[in-house]
Amino acid sequence: MRRERNVKIVATLGPASDTPEMIRKLHETGADVFRLNMSHGSHEEIRAKHAMIRAVEEETGSTICILADLQGPKLRVGVFAGDSEELVVGAPFRLDLDPAEGDASRVCLPHPEIFEALEEGATLLVNDGKIRLKVVRCGADFADCEVIAGGIISNRKGVNVPDVILPLAALSEKDRADLEFVCALGVDWLALSFVQRPEDVAEARELAKGRAAILSKIEKPTAVDCFDEILAVSDGIMVARGDLGVELPVSAVPPIQKRLVRRCRAVGKPVIVATQMLESMIDSPMPTRAEVSDVATAIYEGADAVMLSAESAAGSFPLEAVTTMNNVAIEVEADPTYTQIIESSRTASRSGIADAIVAAAREIAETTDVKAICCFTQSGTTALLTARERPRVPIIALTPLHKTARRLALSWGVNCVMTGELDRFKKAVISAAKAARSEGFAQESDFVVVTAGVPFNVPGSTNILRVAPCDERLISASDPE
């Protein structure tokens, strides 16, 4: 299913969108990737959603990517005798390991690992940062705090600790069970929550065993501090602005988003910008102008994908939300300023033959009237390198592997086409010309750029480029070179 845009749209499934009819409508409207939130729903419910997505994929003949988002460790306070209390600015408040019900002076925080890492002067955030506590004194089983920002604190509200690296693995026991379940089910990407260090990603990769690509969610200041190391061991990145905005000043999030997107682009790894992009559309069929500008900004920055969360999962207007994102993307990418921004922010990388080939393909596309860049890929690397160049023409990734095609459906500008195994470059050229015409990217009188690796079926071997006609004589040719 050809899109009139390059940026991809990720839609989260939930109660508002978990029927075959709605999934198909969301895909036809513009959703390229469906997100399964492992924080909600049983394994059987997740299995049912997965089956519905794959059924829509088969019915439409298009390639659909499935992203499973692991919950990650959840840090929460205990319960209160009266269910809630009001904390006043300047008042003392203690967090401890005592399981007794809390009151206005204390509550249980059943996470000894937090106390182990805390230091005097550290900040604790409760209920998405609405309540802010400063640690005055702490020990192995308590933290005496001063209320810096007060408000109502109630049962089992979440706790964030932005100042320190917690001695917690990114994968809880639930996450490990969920990871194995979705990998066996056949998802394409795993989104890893609570990433603090590159070692967290390495653990998930070892458990996944290549069955799914690993996407690290950047939602903690410690992850921002060691981002380059995390990026190096990840297959992709999600800029999770909601949690970043809790643990960091909200004014710091936009420049962090811009830096992270640009670094991902420089190394050719997909990056999703997520959280509260069209938040008002949970309850309204129309977005605010600020939200539209926010989505547009992520697209102007060159993000591979923009994501809907509650808007499509639990909102009243999931189709309208996807339509809005689709229309904003089409409008932005048609703006000449968009091309100027994307090309001026391109990072040159010429570290090998494959880099030179994809750069040459992009330069040919910019200086001649070719209609598409067709790249043959086993692992997806060639298509990712081509997408890194952000060419002005469509990218057609031809692969014999469903797994590769589905993973690439997350990447900027990549249109995936299944092809058979090939053993000669001329056959590859013929297949590329056929795909360009059948998918509506080129006419008989047009040309395409074809890249491939010889010998075939060897990942990472891109070493050949040809500008090929799409005329009938080539397509009907059968003699090998």
CORLINNOR-V565289 format. One line per field, one symbol per residue. phi: phi as a letter, one per 30 degrees, with the letter a starting at -180 (. if undefined). burial: b if it has 24 or more other ideal C-beta (glycine too) atoms within 12 Angstrom, else e. Layout:
BEGIN
phi->???
burial->???
END
This chain:
BEGIN
phi->.dccacdccccdcaedbccedddddddddldcbcccdddbjddddddddeddddddedddiccccccccddidccbddcceciabcccejddaccacdddddbdcaadbdbeddddcdbejdcccbhhidcbccdcabbdbabdbcdcbckdcbehddbcbddbdddbddcdddddddeddddddjdcbcccdidcadddddddddddhidbdccddcbbeddddcddddedccdabcdddddedddbeedddeddedddddddedcicdbccbjhdbedddcbdbddddddddddeddddjedacbccdecdbddbdddddeddddddddddddededdddddcdcdbbcaddedddddddddddcbcdcaccbdbcdjdddddddedhddcdccccbdceeddddddddeidccbdbddbbbdddddddddddddddicbcddcbbccbaccddiceiceabbbcbdcdddddddbddd
burial->bbbebbbbbbbbbbebbbeeebbbebbbbbbbbbbbbbbebeeeebbebbebbbebbeeeebbbbbbbbbbbbebebbebeeebbebeeebebbbbbeeeebeeebbbbbbeebbebbeeebbbbbbebebbbbbbebeeebbbbbbbbebebbeebbbbbbbbbbebbbbbeebbebbbbbbebbbbbbbbbbbbbbbbbebbbebbeebbbbbbbbbbbbbbebbeebbebbbbbbbbbbbbbbbbeeeebeebbbbbbbbbbbbbbbbbbbbbbbbbbbeeeebeeebbebbbbbbbbbbbbbbbbbbbbbbebbbbbbbbbbbbbeebbeeeebeebbeebbeeeeeeebbebbbbbbbbbeeeebbbbbbbbbbbbbbbbbbbbbbbbbbbbbbbbbbbbbbbbbbbbbbbbbbeebeebbbbbbbbbbbbbebebbeeebbbbbbbbbebbeeeebbbbbbbbbeeebbeeeeee
END
